[in-house]
Amino acid sequence: MTGPATVSAEVAVDAASGPDLRATGERIEALLEAASAGGRVARERAEELVRLVVDLYGAGLERLLEIVHEAGRLDDALLDRLAADDLVASLLVVHGLHPDAVATRVARALDGVRPYLGSHGGDVELVGLSDDGTVRLRMLGSCDGCPSSSVTLTLAVETAIRDAAPEVRGIEVEEASPAAAGTAGVIPVTALRSRLDATGPEGRAGWTPVDGLGGLAPGEVRGFDVAGAAVVGLRIGAEFYAYRDRCPACGAGLADGSVARRLGGAAGDAVLRCPGCRAHYDVRHAGRGLDGTAAHLDPVPLLVRDGVVALALPSTVGA
């Protein structure tokens, strides 16, 4: 039997920031699955125990807020601080106590990933939220000829919404009008739907924090091994980018490449040059080739959360 000391040791906790919520949730689910080995009754008792503990702490949290409110201390500034703390906000959401509406949280989450979507030539518009908890989105922009960009955008959007509003029941995507989408390759709605509707483990990509990527200096290029995959990370200004570490023109690695401003380009333009064949790729626009060819780099989904840079390597993104 697993004792309390063993259980607590297996829940990922950071002394500075508190428990890893995702890891804790996965551990709870694993323990419930383990309880199933004892039969249906054991599983039901384990689920009841978790439910009672959650209800107890939820009632305590609600009473705590009532006391603060009665004392005249639950002002807008304090509510903003509570909502800005990931751990506290997640507990407020679970117990229906979060001060911000679902639509507000979803809109804020999309604002957070919008700069990254723009780096891949795309954007997203929040159309609305239905009564049954379904978020309706409209994808905008183009993939700039890069077939993996749609998957990259999907992962960023899906993760942002799931983290900000876990109670969302589903996501529906509308086609952008031709005028809004432009004439280049529009991000396929089917690509987003297939990713959001995937249920098997192969349909989901885990986000892996990458040590050292967040510490890159502006203009620096470095190679990383992420879950056995070779990735090249770059920093342009305050933004981070990641691609598979392979030049599509010659097959060479890009970790020893250099970043420079495009000849005649505007401030902020960034070009990655392959150290092997000296082919050039647009870092800010999905790694598209700049030498008159259709070759392009393979972007790796990247998100910065709480100052930590994390990458996702779904099997559906071509190598």
N, C-alpha and C positions, 0 to 999 in steps of 0.2 A: 504493500500500500504506500502511496506517495504521501509523505508527511508534509506539514505546513512549511517547514524549512526548505524542503526540496522544491515545493511549488513556488515559493517566493523567489528562490534562486533562479528559477527558469523563466521568470517574467522579466523581459528586458526593461531595465530601469537606468536612467541617466541621473546621477545625483544632482546635476545642475538644473535639468529641465523636466524631471519627473518621468513617469513611465512612457514607454513607446506604445502609444495607443493601439496601433495596428498589430504589433507583436503581442500585446496583452489580449486583444480580441481573438487572435489566432490561437493563443494558448488556451483560452477559455473553451473555444470550440473543440480543440484537441482533447481536453479533459472530458468534455461531454461525450465525445466520440468514444473515448476510452471507457467511460462509464457504461456505454452500450454493451460492452463485452459481458457485463454482468446481467444482461437481459433487459427487457422492456421496463420492468419496475425500477431497476437501478437507474436507467436513463431518465425516467420520469421524476424520480426523487432528486437527481442531480439538477435537472432543469428547474424544479420547484425551488431548490436551495438557491440557485442563481437568481431566480425571479424575486424571491423574498428579500435577498440581500440588496438587490437593485431597488426594490420598492422602499426598503428601509432608508437607504441613503438618499433616495429621491425625495422622500418626505422630509428628511432632515435638511436637505438643501433648500427645499421650498420654504420651510419654516425659517431658515437662516435669512433668506431674502425678505421674508415678511418682517422679521425683527429689525433688519437694517432699514427697511422702508418706514416702519413705525417710528424709528429713531430719527427719521428725516435725513438719512445719509445716502439713500439710494437715488442719487441724482444722475443726470445724463453723463457726467464725467466718469462716475463709477461704473455705470452700465457699459460705457464704451470700453473701459479697461477689462471688465469681465468678458465681454464679447471678443476682445482682441486676444485673449489667452486661449491657446488651442485646447488645453486640458479642461479648463473651466467651461469653455464654450461647448465642447463635446458633451459634457455632463448636462449642461442646460438644454441642449438639443434632445438628448435621450429622454429627459423628463418633461419636455414641452415648456421649458421656462426661458428659452432664448429670447432676448429682447427684440431681435431683428426678425422680420418676416422672411419666409423661405425665398421669395422673389428678390428681396434685398440682398440676402447672402449669396444667391446665385449670381446676381449682377456684379457684386463685388469680386467674386471669384473669377468671373470672366474678365473683369478689368485687370486682374492680376496676371493673367496669362496672355492678354492681348499683345503686349510688346513682343513676346516670343512667337505668337501666331504671325505677326507682321514680318518677322524675320524669314518666314517661309512663304511670304507672299499671300497670306490668308488673313481672315478676320472672322468674327462670329458675332451675330446679333441675337439678343434675347427677345424673342417674339412675345412670349407670355408663359404663364403657368396655369394649367387647368385645375379644376376643382379636385380631381383625383390625384393630384401631385405629379403630373407629367410636365416636364419642362419642354417648351417648344423653342427650337433654335433655327437660325438661318445662317448657313455657312457662306462666306463671301470670299472673294479673291481668287487667285489662281495658284496652281502648283508649280508654275514656271517650268513645266515639262518634267517634273520630278515625280515619279509614281509613288515614292514612299512618303512624300510630304503629307498626303491625306492621312496616313496612319499616324504620323508624328503629331499632326494637329488633333486628331481624334484622342490620342492618349492624353495630351495636355488638357483638352476640354473635359474629357470624362473624369480625370483625376481631380481637377479643380472643383467640379460640381459635386463629386462624391465626398470630398473632404469638407466642403462648406455646408452641404445640406444632405446628409446621409438619408434623410427621410424621403427624398425624391423617389417616386415610384418608377419613372421611366423618362426617356428622352426621345423626342420626335424632332426630325430635321426636315426643314422645308427647302425646296430648291430656290436658289437665288435667281432673280430675273436676269436675262441676258445682259441688260444694260448695266446692272450692278456687278455682274460677274466678270465682264470683260470678254475678250475674244480668245484669250489663252485658255489652257486646259483648266476647267473649273474643278474644284475639289469634289470628287464623286460623293454624292449623298450615300450611295450604297456602301462605300468603304466605311463611313462613319456608323451606319446602321449595323453592319456586320460585326464591327468591333464592339459596339455597345451591347449587342444582343448575344454575343458569344457567352457560352456557359461552361465550356470545358476549360481545363487548365491551360491548354494550348492557345486559347482565345484571350488570355490575359497576360499582361507583362508586368512583372514586379519591378518596382523602382529601387535601384541599387545606389546608395550613397557612394560617391567616388572620392576617396581621400586625395587631396592635392589639387583637384580640379578647381575648387573654389579659391585656391591660393595663387592661381596664375596671374602674372602681371599683364597689364594691357599690351597686346601685340605678341604675347608669348604663345608658343605652340608646344604641346607635349603629348607623348603617347601614353596610353593607359590600358591596363588589362581589366576588363569588366566582365565578370562571370565567364572567363575564358575567351572572350572576344577582344580583338585588338581595336582600340578606339583612339582617335586623335582629338584632343580637346584644345580649344582656342578661347582667348578672351579678346574682345574688341570693345574698347571703352569699358563700360560697366557690364556689358552683356557677355554671356558664355555660350559657346556653340560646341557641338560634338558631332563627329562623323565617323563612319567606319574607316579604319586606317588602311585605305587602299586607293591608289590612283586608278580610276577607270580607264585611263589611256594607256598606262604602261604596267600597271599592277604593283608598282613600288609602294612602300610605306610612305606616309606623309609626316611622321613625327619629326623628321629633320627638315621639314619644309619651312618656308618663311612667309610672313604676312606683310604686305605693303599696300599702300594706297593705289587704287587703280589710276593708270595714266590718264590724266584729264578728268578724273572723277571728282565728285564733290567730297567735302570733308566727311569723314566717317565711312567712306567706301573702303572695303577691305577685300584683298585678293590673296588667296593662298596659292603659293607656287610649289609644284611638285619638285622635290630635290632630284628626281630621276630624269624625267622627260621635260621638265620645266613647263608643264601644262598649267593653266591658270583657272582658278575656280572662285566664284563669288561667294564669300563666306556668309554674308547676310541674307542671301536669297537662295536658300536650299542647296547651296553648293553647285549651282549651274555652271557649265563650262563656258569659258570666255574666249575660246580660240576657234570659233566658227564650227564647233561640233555639237552633237547632241549629248556628249558625255557629261555626266554630273556626279558629284559625290553622293554618298548614301547617308542622309541625316539620321542621327540617333536622337530619339525623344529626350528632352532635357527639361527639368524643372528645378527651380531654386526655392526651397522651402525652409524657413527659419535659418537662412544663411547657409544651408547645406545644399550642394549641387548633387542631384540624383539623375541617373540615366535609366532608360528602359530599353531592353533589346528584345522586342517581340519576334517570334519566329516568322511572322508574316512580312517583316521588313527584309527585302532582298539583301543578300550578302554582296 
